Amino acid sequence: MRIAYVCTDPGIPVAGTKGASVHVRAVLAELVAGGHEVHLVTPRPGGTLGSDDGDPLRAVVVHELPAVPRADRTKGPAEREHAARAVDAQVAGVLDAVAPDLVYERYALWGRTATAWAAARGVPSVLEVNAPLPREQAAHRTLVDAAGAEAVARGALTDAGAVVCVSDGVAAWARTVSARPERVHVIPNGVDTRRVRPADRPVTPADGTEFVVGFVGTLKPWHGVDVLLRAFARLASGDPTWRLLLVGDGPTAADLAALADRLGVADRVETTGAVSQDEVAHHLRRMDAACAPYPQTADSYFSPLKVYEYLAAGLPVVASRTGQVPQALADGGLGTLVTPGDEHELARALAALRADVARREHLRGAARARAVERHTWTQVVERSLGLVLPAAGRSAA
């Protein structure tokens, strides 16, 4: 089967290191593994797909659209929005040339063409929705044509053969927008359990010479890393064996480094910067416990990709009780849930976890088993394709 994967979001470099990039590549790799001929349509490939000749992503045919210019002093946000819509319009010509048997699109703020093209031709389509983008854009960036963005969302969600949302919160929004709410389904994010595996070593004893608490993700305000840093400082100020490993980069990196210095723990905090997927897997194996310290927000609609990575690595997790996180952690059965933004509770939970070696040993096996049984990217893609294809067509070339 020939599948066109469309991602017109200019903020996602497909070959990049951000979480959305990892997500796109994971789906592409699963489609290739299913025996399909896969065509990627994007304005931002972000580099060469595939690390070597044996990487399945090397089989993906890339169709590069014109780049969407960044908003700057010469081009304001309104012009960027207009440019993004013009780039999306060019998707139709690519799809005409490719003639796919199925269109799989990652919903973008101005992505309207792909699902319309598929609907007009009777081609099955899946629209993957990771966030209520008009709301997100208006809240965190700049949205000039709000009515236009809502119209794009309504058209794309209505035309799609199936709408796959990563969380109940996203699905609730999608059902209010689409004229066909019955086509909206929830399938959470996944993880590459072949790449991410538990460390090949015993769990660290409570009195070990070093205990590493880790975080993976983009360093942004809504990930709550400042709360984690303050909680860590409470532990490390009286015990030099605590270590904090921050895997990733982002706009708050400098502020976090300054905070660590003010708290007197800079020498025990390691920040890797942006790293590849293989490097993420390596750093996960260095950790003894992992955190997802999300703050409390009005719209906790995310699907916690990092939490699924932690589970696949067999790590005990301490995470905020918000959004989809309790569900991912089996309501605390696979980790410890704490109050969002409470550095004192977070510190106590980490200290208790370090002291309880037996629980950490149990969680290594239980977390890994849950990831393998329920959260692989293979399962995510099979469920998504299953919404629009008969079983015989999901893995046939």
C-alpha atoms as a printed R data frame, in Angstrom:
    type eleno elety resid chain resno       x      y      z
1   ATOM     1    CA   MET     A     1   0.000  0.000  0.000
2   ATOM     2    CA   ARG     A     2   1.193  3.516 -0.817
3   ATOM     3    CA   ILE     A     3   0.770  5.864  2.145
4   ATOM     4    CA   ALA     A     4   1.293  9.624  2.166
5   ATOM     5    CA   TYR     A     5   2.253 10.967  5.591
6   ATOM     6    CA   VAL     A     6   1.580 14.710  5.681
7   ATOM     7    CA   CYS     A     7   3.075 17.041  8.284
8   ATOM     8    CA   THR     A     8   2.837 20.710  7.310
9   ATOM     9    CA   ASP     A     9   3.632 22.090 10.774
10  ATOM    10    CA   PRO     A    10   6.641 24.406 10.242
11  ATOM    11    CA   GLY     A    11   7.589 23.966 13.895
12  ATOM    12    CA   ILE     A    12   8.391 20.268 13.482
13  ATOM    13    CA   PRO     A    13  11.750 19.385 11.909
14  ATOM    14    CA   VAL     A    14  11.100 15.722 11.126
15  ATOM    15    CA   ALA     A    15  14.735 14.700 11.583
16  ATOM    16    CA   GLY     A    16  15.082 16.851 14.723
17  ATOM    17    CA   THR     A    17  15.295 16.023 18.418
18  ATOM    18    CA   LYS     A    18  12.075 17.499 19.837
19  ATOM    19    CA   GLY     A    19   9.303 15.232 21.031
20  ATOM    20    CA   ALA     A    20   7.058 15.929 18.045
21  ATOM    21    CA   SER     A    21   9.918 14.978 15.723
22  ATOM    22    CA   VAL     A    22  10.412 11.697 17.563
23  ATOM    23    CA   HIS     A    23   6.676 11.028 17.277
24  ATOM    24    CA   VAL     A    24   6.597 11.638 13.507
25  ATOM    25    CA   ARG     A    25   9.618  9.415 12.863
26  ATOM    26    CA   ALA     A    26   8.185  6.652 15.037
27  ATOM    27    CA   VAL     A    27   4.991  6.538 12.984
28  ATOM    28    CA   LEU     A    28   6.943  6.663  9.712
29  ATOM    29    CA   ALA     A    29   9.154  3.771 10.840
30  ATOM    30    CA   GLU     A    30   6.135  1.662 11.785
31  ATOM    31    CA   LEU     A    31   4.487  2.315  8.425
32  ATOM    32    CA   VAL     A    32   7.660  1.210  6.638
33  ATOM    33    CA   ALA     A    33   7.920 -1.843  8.906
34  ATOM    34    CA   GLY     A    34   4.364 -2.722  7.884
35  ATOM    35    CA   GLY     A    35   5.549 -3.163  4.306
36  ATOM    36    CA   HIS     A    36   4.071  0.055  2.958
37  ATOM    37    CA   GLU     A    37   5.544  2.466  0.444
38  ATOM    38    CA   VAL     A    38   5.743  5.634  2.519
39  ATOM    39    CA   HIS     A    39   5.874  9.204  1.207
40  ATOM    40    CA   LEU     A    40   6.545 12.098  3.594
41  ATOM    41    CA   VAL     A    41   5.144 15.514  2.650
42  ATOM    42    CA   THR     A    42   6.605 18.334  4.761
43  ATOM    43    CA   PRO     A    43   8.052 21.849  4.531
44  ATOM    44    CA   ARG     A    44  10.719 20.985  7.108
45  ATOM    45    CA   PRO     A    45  12.534 17.638  6.750
46  ATOM    46    CA   GLY     A    46  15.154 18.928  9.187
47  ATOM    47    CA   GLY     A    47  17.930 16.773  7.733
48  ATOM    48    CA   THR     A    48  18.412 13.265  6.411
49  ATOM    49    CA   LEU     A    49  16.022 10.613  7.683
50  ATOM    50    CA   GLY     A    50  17.662  7.476  9.021
51  ATOM    51    CA   SER     A    51  20.988  7.104 10.810
52  ATOM    52    CA   ASP     A    52  22.420  4.475  8.439
53  ATOM    53    CA   ASP     A    53  21.539  2.314  5.449
54  ATOM    54    CA   GLY     A    54  19.829 -0.247  7.686
55  ATOM    55    CA   ASP     A    55  17.454  2.315  9.189
56  ATOM    56    CA   PRO     A    56  13.873  1.811  7.906
57  ATOM    57    CA   LEU     A    57  13.467  5.581  7.578
58  ATOM    58    CA   ARG     A    58  15.874  5.529  4.624
59  ATOM    59    CA   ALA     A    59  13.034  3.940  2.644
60  ATOM    60    CA   VAL     A    60  10.767  6.970  3.118
61  ATOM    61    CA   VAL     A    61  10.368  9.117  0.002
62  ATOM    62    CA   VAL     A    62  10.544 12.783  1.034
63  ATOM    63    CA   HIS     A    63   8.571 15.468 -0.788
64  ATOM    64    CA   GLU     A    64   9.810 18.813  0.498
65  ATOM    65    CA   LEU     A    65   7.387 21.729  0.354
66  ATOM    66    CA   PRO     A    66   8.589 25.354  0.370
67  ATOM    67    CA   ALA     A    67   9.727 26.523  3.789
68  ATOM    68    CA   VAL     A    68   7.369 28.686  5.840
69  ATOM    69    CA   PRO     A    69   9.259 31.910  6.723
70  ATOM    70    CA   ARG     A    70   9.710 32.762 10.370
71  ATOM    71    CA   ALA     A    71   7.968 35.817 11.801
72  ATOM    72    CA   ASP     A    72  10.534 38.600 12.197
73  ATOM    73    CA   ARG     A    73  10.841 42.366 11.813
74  ATOM    74    CA   THR     A    74  10.077 42.197  8.102
75  ATOM    75    CA   LYS     A    75   7.371 39.503  8.225
76  ATOM    76    CA   GLY     A    76   4.817 39.610 11.019
77  ATOM    77    CA   PRO     A    77   2.674 36.739 12.321
78  ATOM    78    CA   ALA     A    78  -0.153 37.497  9.884
79  ATOM    79    CA   GLU     A    79   2.195 37.062  6.932
80  ATOM    80    CA   ARG     A    80   3.530 33.835  8.410
81  ATOM    81    CA   GLU     A    81  -0.010 32.500  8.750
82  ATOM    82    CA   HIS     A    82  -0.749 33.415  5.132
83  ATOM    83    CA   ALA     A    83   2.467 31.724  4.007
84  ATOM    84    CA   ALA     A    84   1.662 28.563  5.971
85  ATOM    85    CA   ARG     A    85  -1.734 28.321  4.283
86  ATOM    86    CA   ALA     A    86  -0.154 28.828  0.862
87  ATOM    87    CA   VAL     A    87   2.361 26.052  1.557
88  ATOM    88    CA   ASP     A    88  -0.397 23.704  2.714
89  ATOM    89    CA   ALA     A    89  -2.297 24.340 -0.522
90  ATOM    90    CA   GLN     A    90   0.621 22.806 -2.408
91  ATOM    91    CA   VAL     A    91  -0.013 19.453 -0.723
92  ATOM    92    CA   ALA     A    92  -2.728 18.714 -3.307
93  ATOM    93    CA   GLY     A    93  -0.253 18.708 -6.184
94  ATOM    94    CA   VAL     A    94   2.058 16.315 -4.324
95  ATOM    95    CA   LEU     A    95  -0.809 13.961 -3.511
96  ATOM    96    CA   ASP     A    96  -1.953 14.036 -7.136
97  ATOM    97    CA   ALA     A    97   1.529 12.925 -8.173
98  ATOM    98    CA   VAL     A    98   1.920 10.284 -5.452
99  ATOM    99    CA   ALA     A    99  -1.641  8.915 -5.760
100 ATOM   100    CA   PRO     A   100  -1.642  7.345 -2.284
101 ATOM   101    CA   ASP     A   101  -3.974  4.578 -1.155
102 ATOM   102    CA   LEU     A   102  -4.162  6.221  2.274
103 ATOM   103    CA   VAL     A   103  -3.402  9.652  3.709
104 ATOM   104    CA   TYR     A   104  -2.069  9.881  7.264
105 ATOM   105    CA   GLU     A   105  -1.793 13.474  8.464
106 ATOM   106    CA   ARG     A   106  -0.485 15.045 11.648
107 ATOM   107    CA   TYR     A   107  -2.880 17.936 12.257
108 ATOM   108    CA   ALA     A   108  -1.241 21.325 11.787
109 ATOM   109    CA   LEU     A   109  -2.700 24.744 12.528
110 ATOM   110    CA   TRP     A   110  -3.181 25.546  8.823
111 ATOM   111    CA   GLY     A   111  -3.398 21.967  7.510
112 ATOM   112    CA   ARG     A   112  -6.587 21.720  5.502
113 ATOM   113    CA   THR     A   113  -5.654 20.300  2.111
114 ATOM   114    CA   ALA     A   114  -4.754 16.650  2.778
115 ATOM   115    CA   THR     A   115  -8.023 15.457  4.327
116 ATOM   116    CA   ALA     A   116 -10.036 17.468  1.786
117 ATOM   117    CA   TRP     A   117  -8.086 15.828 -1.042
118 ATOM   118    CA   ALA     A   118  -8.701 12.353  0.411
119 ATOM   119    CA   ALA     A   119 -12.410 12.946  1.048
120 ATOM   120    CA   ALA     A   120 -12.977 14.219 -2.492
121 ATOM   121    CA   ARG     A   121 -11.406 11.079 -3.967
122 ATOM   122    CA   GLY     A   122 -12.747  8.465 -1.582
123 ATOM   123    CA   VAL     A   123  -9.253  7.715 -0.228
124 ATOM   124    CA   PRO     A   124  -9.084  6.543  3.425
125 ATOM   125    CA   SER     A   125  -7.521  9.082  5.760
126 ATOM   126    CA   VAL     A   126  -6.351  9.318  9.354
127 ATOM   127    CA   LEU     A   127  -5.895 12.677 11.042
128 ATOM   128    CA   GLU     A   128  -3.721 12.526 14.155
129 ATOM   129    CA   VAL     A   129  -4.439 15.357 16.606
130 ATOM   130    CA   ASN     A   130  -1.921 16.086 19.346
131 ATOM   131    CA   ALA     A   131  -3.299 19.372 20.693
132 ATOM   132    CA   PRO     A   132  -6.139 21.898 20.217
133 ATOM   133    CA   LEU     A   133  -3.794 24.026 18.150
134 ATOM   134    CA   PRO     A   134  -5.898 27.201 17.761
135 ATOM   135    CA   ARG     A   135  -6.215 27.428 21.556
136 ATOM   136    CA   GLU     A   136  -2.541 26.604 22.069
137 ATOM   137    CA   GLN     A   137  -1.364 29.118 19.492
138 ATOM   138    CA   ALA     A   138  -3.510 31.882 20.953
139 ATOM   139    CA   ALA     A   139  -2.425 31.136 24.522
140 ATOM   140    CA   HIS     A   140   1.311 30.643 24.059
141 ATOM   141    CA   ARG     A   141   2.241 32.417 20.834
142 ATOM   142    CA   THR     A   142   0.322 34.726 18.468
143 ATOM   143    CA   LEU     A   143  -2.789 33.912 16.458
144 ATOM   144    CA   VAL     A   144  -4.003 36.665 14.147
145 ATOM   145    CA   ASP     A   145  -6.687 34.855 12.156
146 ATOM   146    CA   ALA     A   146  -8.417 32.918 14.939
147 ATOM   147    CA   ALA     A   147 -11.606 32.414 12.912
148 ATOM   148    CA   GLY     A   148  -9.565 31.080 10.009
149 ATOM   149    CA   ALA     A   149  -7.723 28.607 12.244
150 ATOM   150    CA   GLU     A   150 -11.011 27.342 13.671
151 ATOM   151    CA   ALA     A   151 -12.411 26.915 10.156
152 ATOM   152    CA   VAL     A   152  -9.331 24.936  9.115
153 ATOM   153    CA   ALA     A   153  -9.714 22.673 12.153
154 ATOM   154    CA   ARG     A   154 -13.420 22.164 11.525
155 ATOM   155    CA   GLY     A   155 -12.860 21.248  7.885
156 ATOM   156    CA   ALA     A   156  -9.896 18.945  8.512
157 ATOM   157    CA   LEU     A   157 -11.550 17.090 11.391
158 ATOM   158    CA   THR     A   158 -14.840 16.719  9.540
159 ATOM   159    CA   ASP     A   159 -13.291 15.405  6.310
160 ATOM   160    CA   ALA     A   160 -10.970 12.871  7.954
161 ATOM   161    CA   GLY     A   161 -11.988  9.233  7.778
162 ATOM   162    CA   ALA     A   162 -10.822  8.843 11.375
163 ATOM   163    CA   VAL     A   163  -9.534 11.374 13.873
164 ATOM   164    CA   VAL     A   164  -6.995  9.937 16.319
165 ATOM   165    CA   CYS     A   165  -6.464 12.054 19.451
166 ATOM   166    CA   VAL     A   166  -3.664 11.458 21.930
167 ATOM   167    CA   SER     A   167  -5.786 12.133 25.027
168 ATOM   168    CA   ASP     A   168  -9.333 12.489 26.302
169 ATOM   169    CA   GLY     A   169  -8.812 16.253 26.591
170 ATOM   170    CA   VAL     A   170  -7.831 16.600 22.952
171 ATOM   171    CA   ALA     A   171 -10.713 14.346 21.905
172 ATOM   172    CA   ALA     A   172 -13.211 16.479 23.840
173 ATOM   173    CA   TRP     A   173 -12.057 19.536 21.905
174 ATOM   174    CA   ALA     A   174 -12.094 17.674 18.587
175 ATOM   175    CA   ARG     A   175 -15.657 16.475 19.105
176 ATOM   176    CA   THR     A   176 -16.857 20.037 19.652
177 ATOM   177    CA   VAL     A   177 -15.185 21.158 16.422
178 ATOM   178    CA   SER     A   178 -15.928 18.305 14.014
179 ATOM   179    CA   ALA     A   179 -19.276 17.865 12.304
180 ATOM   180    CA   ARG     A   180 -18.682 14.104 12.655
181 ATOM   181    CA   PRO     A   181 -17.773 13.617 16.331
182 ATOM   182    CA   GLU     A   182 -18.393  9.879 16.052
183 ATOM   183    CA   ARG     A   183 -15.195  9.614 14.014
184 ATOM   184    CA   VAL     A   184 -13.048 10.914 16.899
185 ATOM   185    CA   HIS     A   185 -11.068  8.290 18.839
186 ATOM   186    CA   VAL     A   186  -8.437  8.308 21.613
187 ATOM   187    CA   ILE     A   187  -5.119  6.513 21.119
188 ATOM   188    CA   PRO     A   188  -2.348  7.735 23.468
189 ATOM   189    CA   ASN     A   189   1.280  8.193 22.452
190 ATOM   190    CA   GLY     A   190   3.666  5.260 22.299
191 ATOM   191    CA   VAL     A   191   7.317  4.393 22.804
192 ATOM   192    CA   ASP     A   192   9.970  2.445 20.894
193 ATOM   193    CA   THR     A   193  10.502 -0.427 23.318
194 ATOM   194    CA   ARG     A   194  13.240 -1.871 21.113
195 ATOM   195    CA   ARG     A   195  15.345  1.270 21.421
196 ATOM   196    CA   VAL     A   196  14.440  2.164 25.020
197 ATOM   197    CA   ARG     A   197  15.260 -0.661 27.433
198 ATOM   198    CA   PRO     A   198  16.092 -1.010 31.147
199 ATOM   199    CA   ALA     A   199  19.682 -0.690 32.308
200 ATOM   200    CA   ASP     A   200  21.660 -3.931 32.425
201 ATOM   201    CA   ARG     A   201  22.639 -3.483 36.081
202 ATOM   202    CA   PRO     A   202  21.114 -3.999 39.525
203 ATOM   203    CA   VAL     A   203  19.059 -1.161 40.975
204 ATOM   204    CA   THR     A   204  21.139  1.263 43.023
205 ATOM   205    CA   PRO     A   205  21.115  0.579 46.781
206 ATOM   206    CA   ALA     A   206  19.636  3.252 49.012
207 ATOM   207    CA   ASP     A   207  23.084  4.108 50.365
208 ATOM   208    CA   GLY     A   208  24.770  4.097 46.966
209 ATOM   209    CA   THR     A   209  27.532  6.582 46.252
210 ATOM   210    CA   GLU     A   210  25.355  8.226 43.592
211 ATOM   211    CA   PHE     A   211  21.590  8.347 42.977
212 ATOM   212    CA   VAL     A   212  20.560  9.927 39.662
213 ATOM   213    CA   VAL     A   213  17.173 11.598 39.252
214 ATOM   214    CA   GLY     A   214  16.364 12.290 35.594
215 ATOM   215    CA   PHE     A   215  14.152 14.326 33.315
216 ATOM   216    CA   VAL     A   216  13.770 14.008 29.539
217 ATOM   217    CA   GLY     A   217  12.168 16.686 27.397
218 ATOM   218    CA   THR     A   218  12.268 20.198 26.062
219 ATOM   219    CA   LEU     A   219  13.112 22.716 28.765
220 ATOM   220    CA   LYS     A   220   9.962 24.833 28.649
221 ATOM   221    CA   PRO     A   221   7.948 26.504 31.431
222 ATOM   222    CA   TRP     A   222   5.028 24.088 31.168
223 ATOM   223    CA   HIS     A   223   7.237 21.076 31.951
224 ATOM   224    CA   GLY     A   224   7.824 22.211 35.541
225 ATOM   225    CA   VAL     A   225  11.575 21.576 35.600
226 ATOM   226    CA   ASP     A   226  12.083 24.537 37.944
227 ATOM   227    CA   VAL     A   227   9.942 22.742 40.550
228 ATOM   228    CA   LEU     A   228  12.033 19.600 40.078
229 ATOM   229    CA   LEU     A   229  15.209 21.625 40.528
230 ATOM   230    CA   ARG     A   230  13.963 23.146 43.792
231 ATOM   231    CA   ALA     A   231  12.899 19.717 45.072
232 ATOM   232    CA   PHE     A   232  16.295 18.302 44.125
233 ATOM   233    CA   ALA     A   233  18.074 21.116 45.972
234 ATOM   234    CA   ARG     A   234  16.199 20.186 49.154
235 ATOM   235    CA   LEU     A   235  17.583 16.661 48.874
236 ATOM   236    CA   ALA     A   236  21.072 17.480 47.658
237 ATOM   237    CA   SER     A   237  21.764 20.242 50.169
238 ATOM   238    CA   GLY     A   238  22.197 17.653 52.913
239 ATOM   239    CA   ASP     A   239  23.425 14.691 50.870
240 ATOM   240    CA   PRO     A   240  26.132 15.011 48.166
241 ATOM   241    CA   THR     A   241  25.237 11.642 46.608
242 ATOM   242    CA   TRP     A   242  22.155 13.010 44.835
243 ATOM   243    CA   ARG     A   243  22.544 13.870 41.127
244 ATOM   244    CA   LEU     A   244  20.125 15.493 38.648
245 ATOM   245    CA   LEU     A   245  20.300 14.697 34.918
246 ATOM   246    CA   LEU     A   246  18.328 16.945 32.542
247 ATOM   247    CA   VAL     A   247  18.202 15.457 29.052
248 ATOM   248    CA   GLY     A   248  17.171 18.066 26.510
249 ATOM   249    CA   ASP     A   249  17.384 21.741 25.663
250 ATOM   250    CA   GLY     A   250  14.957 24.623 25.413
251 ATOM   251    CA   PRO     A   251  14.168 28.266 26.106
252 ATOM   252    CA   THR     A   252  14.455 27.957 29.903
253 ATOM   253    CA   ALA     A   253  17.872 26.261 29.900
254 ATOM   254    CA   ALA     A   254  19.761 29.424 30.922
255 ATOM   255    CA   ASP     A   255  17.224 30.282 33.633
256 ATOM   256    CA   LEU     A   256  17.448 26.764 35.058
257 ATOM   257    CA   ALA     A   257  21.244 26.922 35.100
258 ATOM   258    CA   ALA     A   258  21.067 30.237 36.978
259 ATOM   259    CA   LEU     A   259  18.555 28.761 39.441
260 ATOM   260    CA   ALA     A   260  20.796 25.757 40.098
261 ATOM   261    CA   ASP     A   261  23.652 28.148 40.810
262 ATOM   262    CA   ARG     A   262  21.540 30.205 43.235
263 ATOM   263    CA   LEU     A   263  20.412 27.044 45.003
264 ATOM   264    CA   GLY     A   264  24.009 25.896 45.376
265 ATOM   265    CA   VAL     A   265  23.620 22.623 43.436
266 ATOM   266    CA   ALA     A   266  25.010 23.536 40.023
267 ATOM   267    CA   ASP     A   267  27.898 21.098 40.460
268 ATOM   268    CA   ARG     A   268  25.429 18.218 40.843
269 ATOM   269    CA   VAL     A   269  23.179 19.085 37.881
270 ATOM   270    CA   GLU     A   270  24.047 17.833 34.406
271 ATOM   271    CA   THR     A   271  22.254 19.169 31.321
272 ATOM   272    CA   THR     A   272  22.937 17.321 28.070
273 ATOM   273    CA   GLY     A   273  21.436 19.748 25.580
274 ATOM   274    CA   ALA     A   274  19.558 18.411 22.560
275 ATOM   275    CA   VAL     A   275  20.448 14.775 21.866
276 ATOM   276    CA   SER     A   276  19.493 12.012 19.432
277 ATOM   277    CA   GLN     A   277  17.040  9.209 20.184
278 ATOM   278    CA   ASP     A   278  19.888  6.762 20.767
279 ATOM   279    CA   GLU     A   279  21.487  9.180 23.220
280 ATOM   280    CA   VAL     A   280  18.161  9.597 25.047
281 ATOM   281    CA   ALA     A   281  17.994  5.814 25.486
282 ATOM   282    CA   HIS     A   282  21.561  5.832 26.832
283 ATOM   283    CA   HIS     A   283  20.832  8.593 29.346
284 ATOM   284    CA   LEU     A   284  17.665  6.843 30.530
285 ATOM   285    CA   ARG     A   285  19.811  3.861 31.483
286 ATOM   286    CA   ARG     A   286  21.941  6.165 33.666
287 ATOM   287    CA   MET     A   287  18.936  7.167 35.784
288 ATOM   288    CA   ASP     A   288  17.738  5.626 39.027
289 ATOM   289    CA   ALA     A   289  14.395  7.474 39.025
290 ATOM   290    CA   ALA     A   290  12.663  9.747 36.542
291 ATOM   291    CA   CYS     A   291  10.364 12.741 36.909
292 ATOM   292    CA   ALA     A   292   7.529 14.352 34.992
293 ATOM   293    CA   PRO     A   293   6.904 17.440 37.182
294 ATOM   294    CA   TYR     A   294   4.145 19.050 35.124
295 ATOM   295    CA   PRO     A   295   2.518 22.130 36.653
296 ATOM   296    CA   GLN     A   296  -1.254 22.346 37.012
297 ATOM   297    CA   THR     A   297  -2.757 23.927 33.908
298 ATOM   298    CA   ALA     A   298  -6.286 24.685 32.794
299 ATOM   299    CA   ASP     A   299  -5.959 22.377 29.771
300 ATOM   300    CA   SER     A   300  -3.953 19.271 30.672
301 ATOM   301    CA   TYR     A   301  -4.591 17.691 27.289
302 ATOM   302    CA   PHE     A   302  -1.117 16.293 26.571
303 ATOM   303    CA   SER     A   303  -0.174 12.633 26.234
304 ATOM   304    CA   PRO     A   304   3.005 12.180 28.307
305 ATOM   305    CA   LEU     A   305   5.527 10.836 25.811
306 ATOM   306    CA   LYS     A   306   8.350 11.071 28.362
307 ATOM   307    CA   VAL     A   307   6.389  8.972 30.869
308 ATOM   308    CA   TYR     A   308   6.060  6.137 28.358
309 ATOM   309    CA   GLU     A   309   9.818  6.357 27.742
310 ATOM   310    CA   TYR     A   310  10.438  6.136 31.483
311 ATOM   311    CA   LEU     A   311   8.218  3.047 31.712
312 ATOM   312    CA   ALA     A   312   9.967  1.365 28.784
313 ATOM   313    CA   ALA     A   313  13.296  1.995 30.526
314 ATOM   314    CA   GLY     A   314  11.960  0.267 33.645
315 ATOM   315    CA   LEU     A   315  12.360  3.414 35.716
316 ATOM   316    CA   PRO     A   316  10.395  4.265 38.849
317 ATOM   317    CA   VAL     A   317   8.521  7.472 38.066
318 ATOM   318    CA   VAL     A   318   7.501 10.428 40.188
319 ATOM   319    CA   ALA     A   319   5.028 12.584 38.276
320 ATOM   320    CA   SER     A   320   2.390 15.239 38.757
321 ATOM   321    CA   ARG     A   321  -1.222 14.199 39.240
322 ATOM   322    CA   THR     A   322  -2.537 16.007 36.176
323 ATOM   323    CA   GLY     A   323  -3.937 15.293 32.719
324 ATOM   324    CA   GLN     A   324  -3.348 11.800 31.392
325 ATOM   325    CA   VAL     A   325  -0.416 11.073 33.725
326 ATOM   326    CA   PRO     A   326  -2.407  9.141 36.397
327 ATOM   327    CA   GLN     A   327  -3.793  6.883 33.678
328 ATOM   328    CA   ALA     A   328  -0.311  6.264 32.257
329 ATOM   329    CA   LEU     A   329   0.963  5.339 35.725
330 ATOM   330    CA   ALA     A   330  -2.021  3.097 36.534
331 ATOM   331    CA   ASP     A   331  -3.215  5.574 39.182
332 ATOM   332    CA   GLY     A   332   0.062  5.266 41.062
333 ATOM   333    CA   GLY     A   333   0.585  1.542 40.576
334 ATOM   334    CA   LEU     A   334   3.551  2.227 38.295
335 ATOM   335    CA   GLY     A   335   4.994  5.211 40.127
336 ATOM   336    CA   THR     A   336   4.287  7.981 42.597
337 ATOM   337    CA   LEU     A   337   1.797 10.756 41.878
338 ATOM   338    CA   VAL     A   338   2.338 14.137 43.534
339 ATOM   339    CA   THR     A   339   0.561 17.486 43.645
340 ATOM   340    CA   PRO     A   340   1.565 19.665 40.676
341 ATOM   341    CA   GLY     A   341   3.924 22.474 41.663
342 ATOM   342    CA   ASP     A   342   4.604 21.154 45.184
343 ATOM   343    CA   GLU     A   343   8.389 20.937 45.522
344 ATOM   344    CA   HIS     A   344   8.156 19.656 49.118
345 ATOM   345    CA   GLU     A   345   5.949 16.700 48.161
346 ATOM   346    CA   LEU     A   346   8.112 15.950 45.145
347 ATOM   347    CA   ALA     A   347  11.256 15.879 47.309
348 ATOM   348    CA   ARG     A   348   9.603 13.593 49.857
349 ATOM   349    CA   ALA     A   349   8.462 11.217 47.120
350 ATOM   350    CA   LEU     A   350  11.949 10.987 45.640
351 ATOM   351    CA   ALA     A   351  13.495 10.373 49.050
352 ATOM   352    CA   ALA     A   352  10.959  7.627 49.812
353 ATOM   353    CA   LEU     A   353  11.601  5.996 46.455
354 ATOM   354    CA   ARG     A   354  15.351  5.971 47.011
355 ATOM   355    CA   ALA     A   355  14.888  4.356 50.413
356 ATOM   356    CA   ASP     A   356  12.568  1.627 49.084
357 ATOM   357    CA   VAL     A   357  14.869 -0.612 47.043
358 ATOM   358    CA   ALA     A   358  12.308 -3.417 46.839
359 ATOM   359    CA   ARG     A   359   9.739 -1.109 45.267
360 ATOM   360    CA   ARG     A   360  12.234  0.115 42.709
361 ATOM   361    CA   GLU     A   361  13.085 -3.475 41.815
362 ATOM   362    CA   HIS     A   362   9.393 -4.293 41.418
363 ATOM   363    CA   LEU     A   363   8.735 -1.200 39.295
364 ATOM   364    CA   ARG     A   364  11.583 -2.032 36.915
365 ATOM   365    CA   GLY     A   365   9.745 -5.141 35.789
366 ATOM   366    CA   ALA     A   366   6.193 -3.819 36.095
367 ATOM   367    CA   ALA     A   367   6.871 -0.575 34.225
368 ATOM   368    CA   ARG     A   368   8.669 -2.336 31.408
369 ATOM   369    CA   ALA     A   369   5.893 -4.914 31.083
370 ATOM   370    CA   ARG     A   370   3.209 -2.211 30.851
371 ATOM   371    CA   ALA     A   371   5.107 -0.368 28.114
372 ATOM   372    CA   VAL     A   372   5.576 -3.525 26.053
373 ATOM   373    CA   GLU     A   373   2.010 -4.741 26.518
374 ATOM   374    CA   ARG     A   374   0.153 -1.478 25.898
375 ATOM   375    CA   HIS     A   375   2.264  1.394 24.641
376 ATOM   376    CA   THR     A   376   4.428  0.416 21.679
377 ATOM   377    CA   TRP     A   377   4.351  2.521 18.515
378 ATOM   378    CA   THR     A   378   3.457 -0.651 16.627
379 ATOM   379    CA   GLN     A   379   0.225 -0.876 18.600
380 ATOM   380    CA   VAL     A   380  -0.491  2.827 18.150
381 ATOM   381    CA   VAL     A   381  -0.148  2.656 14.350
382 ATOM   382    CA   GLU     A   382  -2.066 -0.624 14.034
383 ATOM   383    CA   ARG     A   383  -4.976  0.804 16.017
384 ATOM   384    CA   SER     A   384  -4.962  3.981 13.946
385 ATOM   385    CA   LEU     A   385  -4.922  2.178 10.603
386 ATOM   386    CA   GLY     A   386  -7.513 -0.249 11.888
387 ATOM   387    CA   LEU     A   387 -10.038  2.574 12.107
388 ATOM   388    CA   VAL     A   388 -10.076  3.011  8.323
389 ATOM   389    CA   LEU     A   389  -8.660 -0.216  6.852
390 ATOM   390    CA   PRO     A   390  -9.672 -3.881  6.945
391 ATOM   391    CA   ALA     A   391  -7.195 -6.106  8.760
392 ATOM   392    CA   ALA     A   392  -5.776 -7.485  5.501
393 ATOM   393    CA   GLY     A   393  -4.654 -4.040  4.342
394 ATOM   394    CA   ARG     A   394  -2.811 -2.829  7.427
395 ATOM   395    CA   SER     A   395   0.513 -4.549  6.726
396 ATOM   396    CA   ALA     A   396   0.372 -5.315  3.027
397 ATOM   397    CA   ALA     A   397   2.717 -3.727  0.526
